[in-house]
Amino acid sequence: MAKEVKLVGFWASPYVYRVEWALKLKGIDYEYLEEDIINKSTRLLELNPVHKKVPVLVHGQKVIPESCVILEYIDETWEQNPLLPKDPHERAVARFWAKYGDEKLLRPSWKAMWSIGEDKEKAIEESIEALEKIEGELKGKKLFGGEGIGYLDLALGWIPYWLPVEEEVGGMQILQEEKFPAITAWMNKFLSHPMIKETLPPRAETLVYFKKRGETFYNRYYLKEKEN
Ligand SMILES: N[C@@H](CCC(=O)N[C@@H](CS)C(=O)NCC(=O)O)C(=O)O
């Protein structure tokens, strides 16, 4: 019988794992549907006609795109193991940092991986600056969510696994243990969680995939940008 909850995803996408982790933490039974994000299926184009991206959550007849929007939907629909704090201000703070992480760290660190020269240096600098701010927010806490993994841990949960991959592929250093002790401790704690450990893809495959994607981006966008 078809499952009521379906997740359309892609195995190497940091955005998709946020949702998988949330579903698992809530103990929700779901069907995972793998998407080819290069040759997108009509299923994806119909489910997410606006952005045409994964993840997409399908709950019965309801379709929800955008990973952080999905996290909130999951948290409001299934109340067990809450992800967001109860207090409205704390909720706002968690949402603020989730958005900050996407805009100020995820994007520049991705760009740093495939650009060169001054552009790469600038993107690395931006990423380090963002990490400094996140370090300040985390100081004194083991997890962003307090005792257990919460919304912000999931939203930033790409950092412990994907950022070191980006560093290796891009031949660069962004994370530094001495500079970011709170983030380093949080990364280790997050990665040692049995459910997180179990769900992450094999590192070697992710490295190969990111190298390929990095080249595509470099050729397709970066060189073109430079020509114009
Ligand atoms: N803001 C979106 C970003 C999702 C996203 O960028 N997904 C990538 C996979 S990592 C994708 O589907 N890319 C396809 C494309 O860009 O055409 C979210 O949080 O869900």
The ligand as an ORCA input file, in Angstrom:
! r2SCAN-3c Opt
* xyz 0 1
  N      16.060     26.495     -0.735
  C      15.856     25.141     -1.162
  C      17.106     24.666     -1.890
  C      16.937     23.268     -2.466
  C      18.020     22.949     -3.505
  O      18.825     23.792     -3.903
  N      18.017     21.679     -3.947
  C      18.950     21.261     -4.974
  C      19.596     19.954     -4.578
  S      20.875     20.241     -3.403
  C      18.184     21.040     -6.266
  O      17.125     20.465     -6.288
  N      18.770     21.503     -7.363
  C      18.203     21.383     -8.669
  C      18.429     22.629     -9.465
  O      19.041     23.573     -8.962
  O      17.990     22.673    -10.606
  C      15.515     24.268      0.042
  O      15.889     24.646      1.160
  O      14.826     23.248     -0.117
*
